[in-house]
Amino acid sequence: MSTISATQMQPTHHSLILGFFYAALAAALWSLITPFSRELFDCGVTPLATAFWRPLFGGLCFAAYAAATGCLRVPFRDGLLMFAIGGIVGALMFGSFQVSIDKSGGATAVVLLYTAPAWVAILSRLLFHEGISKTKLCAIAIALLGVILVSLSGGSHSQSFSTVGIVCGLASGFGYAAYFPYTFWFVRKYRVQTIYTYAFLGSATFLLPFSLPLETGYSLYVWAQLVGMSVFTNFLAYIALGLSLKRISQVQSAVIGNIEPVLGTFWVWLFFDENFSLIGWFGCAFIMMAVFLLTLEKSARIAQ
């Protein structure tokens, strides 16, 4: 019976190609956060206002999708938990990421966001009592060295050190990491569109007090940027991720997802002339090396 099931579940070549395509698409869409954000800042939208509108519009898209598929309503207790936990975690990630982009540059922010795998290893130890292997410890140490080098470089924006920018970049990585146990807990009971409807609308609610006074008199161009950012980097990106995970493993998707910081850095270099100093590029390389070490270790563990 298990042999038959394994055969039936064996992905086809076409399915694998589609899975890799959707994973790359999700990463490419997420990489657009940095140029969207920099353009909105230049138009006078504050970082925390940008952080508020993104999950609000993204959450409304997911709410419409969840309603259309008949999975919007959930028991009150579960809905409250998804709204509160997902909202707090998301508010931390969205808000701190935007502040980091503003203070230290988009390239710095997206690289620091990818300290998330190191945070996942730490959270897994604290929450699920998973052991920390020598590889994980080594990866965490390498990531820490990378953060120090990126910090010493002064970031990619003005080449001047910003404590707030670096701390917020690390906080966004922590928030990103915290999404994994949140999703893992609720995905066993609910569809992805249900989970992210409550999480994103919760994030917008928790970010609202920090976004006041809320400006609504934006130009049509700014509103188009805000809606576009939400639809592309929140709604469509998570839809693409879900489609990829139906066809390939989480590890395969995570490996392909590592193109996000590369693309995010490329966009702000191309359009906003951001760049790292040599020491900053070494820091980026160390952080990405740590990500690959953690991903490869997980892949090897699953293969066993």
Secondary structure, 3 states (H helix, E strand, C coil): CHHHHHHHHCCCHHHHHHHHHHHHHHHHHHHCHHHHHHHHHHCCCCHHHHHHHHHHHHHHHHHHHHHHCCCCCCCHHHHHHHHHHHHHHHHHHHHHHHHHHHHHCHHHHHHHHCCHHHHHHHHHHHHHCCCCCHHHHHHHHHHHHHHHHHHHHCCCCCCCCCHHHHHHHHHHHHHHHHHHHHHHHHCCCCCHHHHHHHHHHHHHHHHHHHHCCCCCCCCHHHHHHHHHHHHHHHHHHHHHHHHHHCCCCHHHHHHHHCHHHHHHHHHHHHHHCCCCCHHHHHHHHHHHHHHHHHHHHHHHHHHC
